[in-house]
Amino acid sequence: MDPKSNVALRANAGGPAPAETKRMIEDRLSRMAVGEERLAERRGRVERAIAELGRER
């Protein structure tokens, strides 16, 4: 019963195996980057809308 071998064998999706853990981390970092881009775009739209409203007054 080698704990290291036992963890390495659990390579299913969401499992604790090192390769799967690395894959999940890379996936989450990629998703976070996409989310940050979307948020920046939305903030830009809001800022432009506020500026436009200020010009209309």
N, CA, C and O atoms as a Tripos MOL2 file, in Angstrom:
@<TRIPOS>MOLECULE
protein
  228   227    57     0     0
PROTEIN
NO_CHARGES

@<TRIPOS>ATOM
      1 N           0.8300   -1.1710    0.0000 N.3       1 MET1
      2 CA          0.0000    0.0000    0.0000 C.3       1 MET1
      3 C           0.8900    1.2560    0.0000 C.2       1 MET1
      4 O           1.1450    1.8610    1.0410 O.2       1 MET1
      5 N           1.3410    1.6140   -1.1760 N.am      2 ASP2
      6 CA          2.1520    2.8210   -1.3230 C.3       2 ASP2
      7 C           1.2180    3.9970   -1.6330 C.2       2 ASP2
      8 O           0.5840    4.0090   -2.6890 O.2       2 ASP2
      9 N           1.1210    4.9800   -0.7380 N.am      3 PRO3
     10 CA          0.2000    6.0970   -0.9510 C.3       3 PRO3
     11 C           0.4780    6.8510   -2.2480 C.2       3 PRO3
     12 O          -0.4540    7.2830   -2.9260 O.2       3 PRO3
     13 N           1.7480    7.0120   -2.5970 N.am      4 LYS4
     14 CA          2.1130    7.7310   -3.8230 C.3       4 LYS4
     15 C           1.5770    7.0160   -5.0600 C.2       4 LYS4
     16 O           1.0280    7.6470   -5.9640 O.2       4 LYS4
     17 N           1.7380    5.7070   -5.0910 N.am      5 SER5
     18 CA          1.2370    4.9130   -6.2140 C.3       5 SER5
     19 C          -0.2890    4.9510   -6.2570 C.2       5 SER5
     20 O          -0.8860    5.0400   -7.3300 O.2       5 SER5
     21 N          -0.9010    4.8840   -5.1010 N.am      6 ASN6
     22 CA         -2.3530    4.9030   -5.0220 C.3       6 ASN6
     23 C          -2.9130    6.2020   -5.6110 C.2       6 ASN6
     24 O          -3.8850    6.1700   -6.3660 O.2       6 ASN6
     25 N          -2.3130    7.3300   -5.2720 N.am      7 VAL7
     26 CA         -2.7680    8.6240   -5.8040 C.3       7 VAL7
     27 C          -2.5220    8.6870   -7.3060 C.2       7 VAL7
     28 O          -3.3860    9.1480   -8.0520 O.2       7 VAL7
     29 N          -1.3760    8.2380   -7.7550 N.am      8 ALA8
     30 CA         -1.0320    8.2860   -9.1840 C.3       8 ALA8
     31 C          -1.9990    7.4590  -10.0180 C.2       8 ALA8
     32 O          -2.2590    7.7970  -11.1730 O.2       8 ALA8
     33 N          -2.5290    6.3940   -9.4620 N.am      9 LEU9
     34 CA         -3.4610    5.5380  -10.1850 C.3       9 LEU9
     35 C          -4.8370    6.1850  -10.3610 C.2       9 LEU9
     36 O          -5.6040    5.7710  -11.2310 O.2       9 LEU9
     37 N          -5.1520    7.1690   -9.5670 N.am     10 ARG10
     38 CA         -6.4660    7.8200   -9.6300 C.3      10 ARG10
     39 C          -6.4350    8.9590  -10.6510 C.2      10 ARG10
     40 O          -6.5520   10.1330  -10.3020 O.2      10 ARG10
     41 N          -6.2770    8.5820  -11.9050 N.am     11 ALA11
     42 CA         -6.1080    9.5470  -12.9890 C.3      11 ALA11
     43 C          -7.4250    9.8940  -13.6760 C.2      11 ALA11
     44 O          -7.4190   10.4430  -14.7780 O.2      11 ALA11
     45 N          -8.5470    9.5840  -13.0430 N.am     12 ASN12
     46 CA         -9.8250    9.9190  -13.6530 C.3      12 ASN12
     47 C         -10.1070   11.4230  -13.5030 C.2      12 ASN12
     48 O          -9.4400   12.1060  -12.7270 O.2      12 ASN12
     49 N         -11.0740   11.9220  -14.2310 N.am     13 ALA13
     50 CA        -11.3950   13.3580  -14.2000 C.3      13 ALA13
     51 C         -11.6980   13.7990  -12.7750 C.2      13 ALA13
     52 O         -12.5500   13.2220  -12.1000 O.2      13 ALA13
     53 N         -10.9920   14.8240  -12.3310 N.am     14 GLY14
     54 CA        -11.1800   15.3480  -10.9900 C.3      14 GLY14
     55 C         -10.4110   14.5920   -9.9220 C.2      14 GLY14
     56 O         -10.5050   14.9130   -8.7370 O.2      14 GLY14
     57 N          -9.6510   13.5890  -10.3370 N.am     15 GLY15
     58 CA         -8.8950   12.7950   -9.3770 C.3      15 GLY15
     59 C          -7.6300   13.5010   -8.9060 C.2      15 GLY15
     60 O          -7.2570   14.5430   -9.4440 O.2      15 GLY15
     61 N          -6.9750   12.9320   -7.9030 N.am     16 PRO16
     62 CA         -5.8030   13.5720   -7.3090 C.3      16 PRO16
     63 C          -4.4730   13.2930   -8.0160 C.2      16 PRO16
     64 O          -3.4300   13.7720   -7.5700 O.2      16 PRO16
     65 N          -4.4930   12.5310   -9.1030 N.am     17 ALA17
     66 CA         -3.2330   12.2080   -9.7850 C.3      17 ALA17
     67 C          -2.5460   13.4920  -10.2410 C.2      17 ALA17
     68 O          -3.2180   14.4290  -10.6720 O.2      17 ALA17
     69 N          -1.2350   13.5470  -10.1540 N.am     18 PRO18
     70 CA         -0.5060   14.7670  -10.5200 C.3      18 PRO18
     71 C          -0.8360   15.2940  -11.9200 C.2      18 PRO18
     72 O          -1.0070   16.5010  -12.0940 O.2      18 PRO18
     73 N          -0.9260   14.4250  -12.9020 N.am     19 ALA19
     74 CA         -1.2180   14.8800  -14.2690 C.3      19 ALA19
     75 C          -2.6180   15.4840  -14.3470 C.2      19 ALA19
     76 O          -2.8220   16.4990  -15.0120 O.2      19 ALA19
     77 N          -3.5780   14.8630  -13.6730 N.am     20 GLU20
     78 CA         -4.9560   15.3780  -13.6850 C.3      20 GLU20
     79 C          -5.0420   16.6950  -12.9170 C.2      20 GLU20
     80 O          -5.7510   17.6120  -13.3300 O.2      20 GLU20
     81 N          -4.3300   16.7860  -11.8140 N.am     21 THR21
     82 CA         -4.3170   18.0300  -11.0470 C.3      21 THR21
     83 C          -3.7320   19.1630  -11.8920 C.2      21 THR21
     84 O          -4.2660   20.2730  -11.9000 O.2      21 THR21
     85 N          -2.6510   18.8880  -12.5920 N.am     22 LYS22
     86 CA         -2.0370   19.8960  -13.4680 C.3      22 LYS22
     87 C          -3.0060   20.3190  -14.5620 C.2      22 LYS22
     88 O          -3.1260   21.5080  -14.8590 O.2      22 LYS22
     89 N          -3.6990   19.3530  -15.1670 N.am     23 ARG23
     90 CA         -4.6630   19.6580  -16.2250 C.3      23 ARG23
     91 C          -5.7820   20.5550  -15.6930 C.2      23 ARG23
     92 O          -6.1840   21.5180  -16.3450 O.2      23 ARG23
     93 N          -6.2770   20.2220  -14.4980 N.am     24 MET24
     94 CA         -7.3680   21.0140  -13.9160 C.3      24 MET24
     95 C          -6.9060   22.4370  -13.6100 C.2      24 MET24
     96 O          -7.6500   23.3920  -13.8330 O.2      24 MET24
     97 N          -5.6990   22.5820  -13.1070 N.am     25 ILE25
     98 CA         -5.1640   23.9150  -12.8040 C.3      25 ILE25
     99 C          -5.0550   24.7370  -14.0880 C.2      25 ILE25
    100 O          -5.4600   25.8990  -14.1230 O.2      25 ILE25
    101 N          -4.5060   24.1290  -15.1420 N.am     26 GLU26
    102 CA         -4.3700   24.8410  -16.4160 C.3      26 GLU26
    103 C          -5.7370   25.2270  -16.9780 C.2      26 GLU26
    104 O          -5.9050   26.3210  -17.5170 O.2      26 GLU26
    105 N          -6.7130   24.3240  -16.8510 N.am     27 ASP27
    106 CA         -8.0650   24.6190  -17.3230 C.3      27 ASP27
    107 C          -8.6630   25.7870  -16.5540 C.2      27 ASP27
    108 O          -9.2500   26.6890  -17.1520 O.2      27 ASP27
    109 N          -8.5200   25.7780  -15.2410 N.am     28 ARG28
    110 CA         -9.1030   26.8580  -14.4240 C.3      28 ARG28
    111 C          -8.4150   28.1920  -14.7160 C.2      28 ARG28
    112 O          -9.0810   29.2260  -14.7780 O.2      28 ARG28
    113 N          -7.0990   28.1830  -14.8940 N.am     29 LEU29
    114 CA         -6.3900   29.4210  -15.2080 C.3      29 LEU29
    115 C          -6.8530   29.9800  -16.5530 C.2      29 LEU29
    116 O          -7.0120   31.1900  -16.7110 O.2      29 LEU29
    117 N          -7.0640   29.0920  -17.5090 N.am     30 SER30
    118 CA         -7.5540   29.5160  -18.8190 C.3      30 SER30
    119 C          -8.9550   30.1100  -18.7030 C.2      30 SER30
    120 O          -9.2370   31.1530  -19.2930 O.2      30 SER30
    121 N          -9.8210   29.4600  -17.9540 N.am     31 ARG31
    122 CA        -11.1870   29.9680  -17.7610 C.3      31 ARG31
    123 C         -11.1740   31.3200  -17.0490 C.2      31 ARG31
    124 O         -11.9600   32.2110  -17.3740 O.2      31 ARG31
    125 N         -10.2820   31.4620  -16.0820 N.am     32 MET32
    126 CA        -10.1820   32.7310  -15.3610 C.3      32 MET32
    127 C          -9.7420   33.8460  -16.3020 C.2      32 MET32
    128 O         -10.2580   34.9600  -16.2260 O.2      32 MET32
    129 N          -8.7970   33.5560  -17.1840 N.am     33 ALA33
    130 CA         -8.3180   34.5630  -18.1300 C.3      33 ALA33
    131 C          -9.4470   35.0030  -19.0550 C.2      33 ALA33
    132 O          -9.5930   36.1930  -19.3320 O.2      33 ALA33
    133 N         -10.2400   34.0570  -19.5310 N.am     34 VAL34
    134 CA        -11.3800   34.3920  -20.3920 C.3      34 VAL34
    135 C         -12.3720   35.2510  -19.6150 C.2      34 VAL34
    136 O         -12.8910   36.2320  -20.1470 O.2      34 VAL34
    137 N         -12.6350   34.8950  -18.3800 N.am     35 GLY35
    138 CA        -13.5530   35.6670  -17.5450 C.3      35 GLY35
    139 C         -13.0480   37.0810  -17.3010 C.2      35 GLY35
    140 O         -13.8270   38.0350  -17.3040 O.2      35 GLY35
    141 N         -11.7570   37.2110  -17.0930 N.am     36 GLU36
    142 CA        -11.1840   38.5430  -16.8690 C.3      36 GLU36
    143 C         -11.2960   39.4040  -18.1180 C.2      36 GLU36
    144 O         -11.5480   40.6050  -18.0250 O.2      36 GLU36
    145 N         -11.1120   38.7950  -19.2880 N.am     37 GLU37
    146 CA        -11.2700   39.5360  -20.5460 C.3      37 GLU37
    147 C         -12.7080   40.0040  -20.7090 C.2      37 GLU37
    148 O         -12.9540   41.1570  -21.0630 O.2      37 GLU37
    149 N         -13.6520   39.1160  -20.4510 N.am     38 ARG38
    150 CA        -15.0690   39.4830  -20.5600 C.3      38 ARG38
    151 C         -15.4190   40.5980  -19.5900 C.2      38 ARG38
    152 O         -16.1490   41.5250  -19.9430 O.2      38 ARG38
    153 N         -14.9070   40.5170  -18.3760 N.am     39 LEU39
    154 CA        -15.1700   41.5450  -17.3810 C.3      39 LEU39
    155 C         -14.5940   42.8840  -17.8170 C.2      39 LEU39
    156 O         -15.2470   43.9160  -17.6580 O.2      39 LEU39
    157 N         -13.3840   42.8860  -18.3640 N.am     40 ALA40
    158 CA        -12.7650   44.1250  -18.8390 C.3      40 ALA40
    159 C         -13.5900   44.7390  -19.9690 C.2      40 ALA40
    160 O         -13.7600   45.9570  -20.0230 O.2      40 ALA40
    161 N         -14.1060   43.8980  -20.8750 N.am     41 GLU41
    162 CA        -14.9460   44.4050  -21.9600 C.3      41 GLU41
    163 C         -16.2250   45.0340  -21.4040 C.2      41 GLU41
    164 O         -16.6310   46.1100  -21.8430 O.2      41 GLU41
    165 N         -16.8480   44.3720  -20.4530 N.am     42 ARG42
    166 CA        -18.0850   44.8920  -19.8580 C.3      42 ARG42
    167 C         -17.8230   46.2060  -19.1290 C.2      42 ARG42
    168 O         -18.6000   47.1530  -19.2400 O.2      42 ARG42
    169 N         -16.7300   46.2530  -18.3880 N.am     43 ARG43
    170 CA        -16.4060   47.4980  -17.6830 C.3      43 ARG43
    171 C         -16.1830   48.6340  -18.6750 C.2      43 ARG43
    172 O         -16.5990   49.7670  -18.4350 O.2      43 ARG43
    173 N         -15.5280   48.3250  -19.7860 N.am     44 GLY44
    174 CA        -15.3060   49.3320  -20.8180 C.3      44 GLY44
    175 C         -16.6160   49.8450  -21.3810 C.2      44 GLY44
    176 O         -16.7800   51.0470  -21.5850 O.2      44 GLY44
    177 N         -17.5530   48.9360  -21.6340 N.am     45 ARG45
    178 CA        -18.8660   49.3510  -22.1500 C.3      45 ARG45
    179 C         -19.5930   50.2350  -21.1460 C.2      45 ARG45
    180 O         -20.2140   51.2290  -21.5240 O.2      45 ARG45
    181 N         -19.5190   49.8790  -19.8840 N.am     46 VAL46
    182 CA        -20.1770   50.6700  -18.8430 C.3      46 VAL46
    183 C         -19.5430   52.0580  -18.7600 C.2      46 VAL46
    184 O         -20.2510   53.0610  -18.6770 O.2      46 VAL46
    185 N         -18.2300   52.1160  -18.7810 N.am     47 GLU47
    186 CA        -17.5360   53.4030  -18.7100 C.3      47 GLU47
    187 C         -17.8990   54.2840  -19.9060 C.2      47 GLU47
    188 O         -18.1070   55.4870  -19.7510 O.2      47 GLU47
    189 N         -17.9740   53.6860  -21.0970 N.am     48 ARG48
    190 CA        -18.3570   54.4660  -22.2850 C.3      48 ARG48
    191 C         -19.7990   54.9430  -22.1820 C.2      48 ARG48
    192 O         -20.1080   56.0690  -22.5730 O.2      48 ARG48
    193 N         -20.6790   54.1050  -21.6630 N.am     49 ALA49
    194 CA        -22.0800   54.5040  -21.5080 C.3      49 ALA49
    195 C         -22.2160   55.6440  -20.5050 C.2      49 ALA49
    196 O         -22.9920   56.5740  -20.7260 O.2      49 ALA49
    197 N         -21.4800   55.5820  -19.4230 N.am     50 ILE50
    198 CA        -21.5230   56.6450  -18.4200 C.3      50 ILE50
    199 C         -20.9860   57.9430  -19.0160 C.2      50 ILE50
    200 O         -21.5500   59.0130  -18.7880 O.2      50 ILE50
    201 N         -19.9060   57.8530  -19.7720 N.am     51 ALA51
    202 CA        -19.3400   59.0480  -20.4060 C.3      51 ALA51
    203 C         -20.3290   59.6400  -21.3880 C.2      51 ALA51
    204 O         -20.4780   60.8600  -21.4600 O.2      51 ALA51
    205 N         -21.0100   58.7910  -22.1490 N.am     52 GLU52
    206 CA        -22.0000   59.2700  -23.1060 C.3      52 GLU52
    207 C         -23.1720   59.9490  -22.4050 C.2      52 GLU52
    208 O         -23.6730   60.9750  -22.8660 O.2      52 GLU52
    209 N         -23.5960   59.3800  -21.3110 N.am     53 LEU53
    210 CA        -24.6800   60.0020  -20.5370 C.3      53 LEU53
    211 C         -24.2610   61.3700  -20.0100 C.2      53 LEU53
    212 O         -25.0620   62.3040  -19.9800 O.2      53 LEU53
    213 N         -23.0100   61.4800  -19.5990 N.am     54 GLY54
    214 CA        -22.5000   62.7650  -19.1130 C.3      54 GLY54
    215 C         -22.4740   63.8180  -20.1940 C.2      54 GLY54
    216 O         -22.7040   64.9950  -19.9140 O.2      54 GLY54
    217 N         -22.1980   63.4230  -21.4310 N.am     55 ARG55
    218 CA        -22.1760   64.3720  -22.5580 C.3      55 ARG55
    219 C         -23.5630   64.8130  -22.9350 C.2      55 ARG55
    220 O         -23.7420   65.9190  -23.4450 O.2      55 ARG55
    221 N         -24.5690   63.9610  -22.6930 N.am     56 GLU56
    222 CA        -25.9490   64.2820  -23.0790 C.3      56 GLU56
    223 C         -26.5800   65.2920  -22.1280 C.2      56 GLU56
    224 O         -27.5680   65.9320  -22.4870 O.2      56 GLU56
    225 N         -26.0510   65.4450  -20.9630 N.am     57 ARG57
    226 CA        -26.6590   66.3590  -19.9770 C.3      57 ARG57
    227 C         -26.4440   67.7620  -20.3330 C.2      57 ARG57
    228 O         -26.8890   68.6560  -19.6130 O.2      57 ARG57
@<TRIPOS>BOND
     1     1     2 1
     2     2     3 1
     3     3     4 2
     4     3     5 am
     5     5     6 1
     6     6     7 1
     7     7     8 2
     8     7     9 am
     9     9    10 1
    10    10    11 1
    11    11    12 2
    12    11    13 am
    13    13    14 1
    14    14    15 1
    15    15    16 2
    16    15    17 am
    17    17    18 1
    18    18    19 1
    19    19    20 2
    20    19    21 am
    21    21    22 1
    22    22    23 1
    23    23    24 2
    24    23    25 am
    25    25    26 1
    26    26    27 1
    27    27    28 2
    28    27    29 am
    29    29    30 1
    30    30    31 1
    31    31    32 2
    32    31    33 am
    33    33    34 1
    34    34    35 1
    35    35    36 2
    36    35    37 am
    37    37    38 1
    38    38    39 1
    39    39    40 2
    40    39    41 am
    41    41    42 1
    42    42    43 1
    43    43    44 2
    44    43    45 am
    45    45    46 1
    46    46    47 1
    47    47    48 2
    48    47    49 am
    49    49    50 1
    50    50    51 1
    51    51    52 2
    52    51    53 am
    53    53    54 1
    54    54    55 1
    55    55    56 2
    56    55    57 am
    57    57    58 1
    58    58    59 1
    59    59    60 2
    60    59    61 am
    61    61    62 1
    62    62    63 1
    63    63    64 2
    64    63    65 am
    65    65    66 1
    66    66    67 1
    67    67    68 2
    68    67    69 am
    69    69    70 1
    70    70    71 1
    71    71    72 2
    72    71    73 am
    73    73    74 1
    74    74    75 1
    75    75    76 2
    76    75    77 am
    77    77    78 1
    78    78    79 1
    79    79    80 2
    80    79    81 am
    81    81    82 1
    82    82    83 1
    83    83    84 2
    84    83    85 am
    85    85    86 1
    86    86    87 1
    87    87    88 2
    88    87    89 am
    89    89    90 1
    90    90    91 1
    91    91    92 2
    92    91    93 am
    93    93    94 1
    94    94    95 1
    95    95    96 2
    96    95    97 am
    97    97    98 1
    98    98    99 1
    99    99   100 2
   100    99   101 am
   101   101   102 1
   102   102   103 1
   103   103   104 2
   104   103   105 am
   105   105   106 1
   106   106   107 1
   107   107   108 2
   108   107   109 am
   109   109   110 1
   110   110   111 1
   111   111   112 2
   112   111   113 am
   113   113   114 1
   114   114   115 1
   115   115   116 2
   116   115   117 am
   117   117   118 1
   118   118   119 1
   119   119   120 2
   120   119   121 am
   121   121   122 1
   122   122   123 1
   123   123   124 2
   124   123   125 am
   125   125   126 1
   126   126   127 1
   127   127   128 2
   128   127   129 am
   129   129   130 1
   130   130   131 1
   131   131   132 2
   132   131   133 am
   133   133   134 1
   134   134   135 1
   135   135   136 2
   136   135   137 am
   137   137   138 1
   138   138   139 1
   139   139   140 2
   140   139   141 am
   141   141   142 1
   142   142   143 1
   143   143   144 2
   144   143   145 am
   145   145   146 1
   146   146   147 1
   147   147   148 2
   148   147   149 am
   149   149   150 1
   150   150   151 1
   151   151   152 2
   152   151   153 am
   153   153   154 1
   154   154   155 1
   155   155   156 2
   156   155   157 am
   157   157   158 1
   158   158   159 1
   159   159   160 2
   160   159   161 am
   161   161   162 1
   162   162   163 1
   163   163   164 2
   164   163   165 am
   165   165   166 1
   166   166   167 1
   167   167   168 2
   168   167   169 am
   169   169   170 1
   170   170   171 1
   171   171   172 2
   172   171   173 am
   173   173   174 1
   174   174   175 1
   175   175   176 2
   176   175   177 am
   177   177   178 1
   178   178   179 1
   179   179   180 2
   180   179   181 am
   181   181   182 1
   182   182   183 1
   183   183   184 2
   184   183   185 am
   185   185   186 1
   186   186   187 1
   187   187   188 2
   188   187   189 am
   189   189   190 1
   190   190   191 1
   191   191   192 2
   192   191   193 am
   193   193   194 1
   194   194   195 1
   195   195   196 2
   196   195   197 am
   197   197   198 1
   198   198   199 1
   199   199   200 2
   200   199   201 am
   201   201   202 1
   202   202   203 1
   203   203   204 2
   204   203   205 am
   205   205   206 1
   206   206   207 1
   207   207   208 2
   208   207   209 am
   209   209   210 1
   210   210   211 1
   211   211   212 2
   212   211   213 am
   213   213   214 1
   214   214   215 1
   215   215   216 2
   216   215   217 am
   217   217   218 1
   218   218   219 1
   219   219   220 2
   220   219   221 am
   221   221   222 1
   222   222   223 1
   223   223   224 2
   224   223   225 am
   225   225   226 1
   226   226   227 1
   227   227   228 2
@<TRIPOS>SUBSTRUCTURE
     1 MET1         2 RESIDUE 1 A MET
     2 ASP2         6 RESIDUE 1 A ASP
     3 PRO3        10 RESIDUE 1 A PRO
     4 LYS4        14 RESIDUE 1 A LYS
     5 SER5        18 RESIDUE 1 A SER
     6 ASN6        22 RESIDUE 1 A ASN
     7 VAL7        26 RESIDUE 1 A VAL
     8 ALA8        30 RESIDUE 1 A ALA
     9 LEU9        34 RESIDUE 1 A LEU
    10 ARG10       38 RESIDUE 1 A ARG
    11 ALA11       42 RESIDUE 1 A ALA
    12 ASN12       46 RESIDUE 1 A ASN
    13 ALA13       50 RESIDUE 1 A ALA
    14 GLY14       54 RESIDUE 1 A GLY
    15 GLY15       58 RESIDUE 1 A GLY
    16 PRO16       62 RESIDUE 1 A PRO
    17 ALA17       66 RESIDUE 1 A ALA
    18 PRO18       70 RESIDUE 1 A PRO
    19 ALA19       74 RESIDUE 1 A ALA
    20 GLU20       78 RESIDUE 1 A GLU
    21 THR21       82 RESIDUE 1 A THR
    22 LYS22       86 RESIDUE 1 A LYS
    23 ARG23       90 RESIDUE 1 A ARG
    24 MET24       94 RESIDUE 1 A MET
    25 ILE25       98 RESIDUE 1 A ILE
    26 GLU26      102 RESIDUE 1 A GLU
    27 ASP27      106 RESIDUE 1 A ASP
    28 ARG28      110 RESIDUE 1 A ARG
    29 LEU29      114 RESIDUE 1 A LEU
    30 SER30      118 RESIDUE 1 A SER
    31 ARG31      122 RESIDUE 1 A ARG
    32 MET32      126 RESIDUE 1 A MET
    33 ALA33      130 RESIDUE 1 A ALA
    34 VAL34      134 RESIDUE 1 A VAL
    35 GLY35      138 RESIDUE 1 A GLY
    36 GLU36      142 RESIDUE 1 A GLU
    37 GLU37      146 RESIDUE 1 A GLU
    38 ARG38      150 RESIDUE 1 A ARG
    39 LEU39      154 RESIDUE 1 A LEU
    40 ALA40      158 RESIDUE 1 A ALA
    41 GLU41      162 RESIDUE 1 A GLU
    42 ARG42      166 RESIDUE 1 A ARG
    43 ARG43      170 RESIDUE 1 A ARG
    44 GLY44      174 RESIDUE 1 A GLY
    45 ARG45      178 RESIDUE 1 A ARG
    46 VAL46      182 RESIDUE 1 A VAL
    47 GLU47      186 RESIDUE 1 A GLU
    48 ARG48      190 RESIDUE 1 A ARG
    49 ALA49      194 RESIDUE 1 A ALA
    50 ILE50      198 RESIDUE 1 A ILE
    51 ALA51      202 RESIDUE 1 A ALA
    52 GLU52      206 RESIDUE 1 A GLU
    53 LEU53      210 RESIDUE 1 A LEU
    54 GLY54      214 RESIDUE 1 A GLY
    55 ARG55      218 RESIDUE 1 A ARG
    56 GLU56      222 RESIDUE 1 A GLU
    57 ARG57      226 RESIDUE 1 A ARG
